[in-house]
Amino acid sequence: MTSLSLIIPSLGRNTELLNLINDLSYQNFSDFEVLIINQGKKLDLLSNIDTKSVPFKIRFFYLKVPNASIARNIGALKASSNLLLLLDDDVRIADPGFLHKHVEAFVRSGQVGVYGQVLELGESESFECSDSLLASPLNWHMLKANFGVEHFTRNGGAGNLLLSREYYIAVGGMNRLFERGARREETEFNMRYTKKFGPFLFCPKCSLTHLSAPGGSRTWGRIKRTVPYHHLFGLSYFMICCLTLKTVSLIELARETKYYLVSTLKNPVIGEPIWIKLYFIPLNCFRALFAIAHAAVAKCNPFAFSEFDFLLRRRDLYEEEL
């Protein structure tokens, strides 16, 4: 059994993925494996990566439908280690001690989980924060991924997140209804995980750079006039899940509601002529209400399979490429 399993969902970013594999070759922590879950269009990754030239084992999986949650669940199900490090495919890791620092931080976290620092390309660390906010359970709403002070938090991005495989499976994995990396996909999972097992340790020493490369599954924040429906559904479903599971407070839900309204109604039409606003604001309102109703029905579905039951029943959706 390896000490660490790296899970990397990938969608159309061959070059970035190859660069990440190259970065991992220079790590001074040697006992790890990499599980790459290629989604959507089938790419010939095996011919592009010389698995014999890298000092770690690489396993390739192909998922027919683009769904980051299912991809990570496949990785968790097939991993050889009880430590799972979730990474994006468009990140660069300059520090050769990155993996070693993650494992050390996991011990300090009480063996719960570690959220590593994420710097956007050209971004530097931020240290602006009051002591009261740092200690607040609301800090996950306020502090950005480039923060430079170690602290405990209930949320973390799946682009640099170390978890216990045992705990990951115990809380049911990530929800497949958050299609194509929908809004709040990771947060819904993180709230279940940290409610049951305690908060993550945010560790700025476990730092990487996020390239925000073209492609991938996320388009939130890169929209014009209308919000992609899977993001409307994702945010609606997140709020309904939080209400039913009581994983967040009413104050946090109120903040989320405000963000929902701004993100779906105001931001898409900023700077647009009045006639455009008069058309798209009602349209976005209708789509948002439909997404809320859709999310409520999905949450109440009594016939839904659990995430790992779903993977066992739908083995036709994915395969390991040998």
ABEGO torsion letter per residue (X at the ends): XBABBBBBBBBGBAAAAAAAAAAAAABABABBBBBBBBBEBBBBAAAABBAAABABBBBBBBBABBBAAAAAAAAAAABABABBBBBBABBBBABAAAAAAAAAAAAAAGGAEBBBBBBBBGBBBBABBBAAAAABAAAAAABBAABABBBBBABBBAABBBBBAAAAAAAGEBBAABBGGBBGAAAAAAAAAAAAAEBBBBBAABBBBBAGBBEEABABGBBBGBBBAAAAAAAAAAAAAAAAAGABBAAAAAAAAAAAAAAAAAAAABGBBAAAAAAAAAAAAAAAAAAAAAAAAAAABAABBBAAAAAAABAAABBBBX
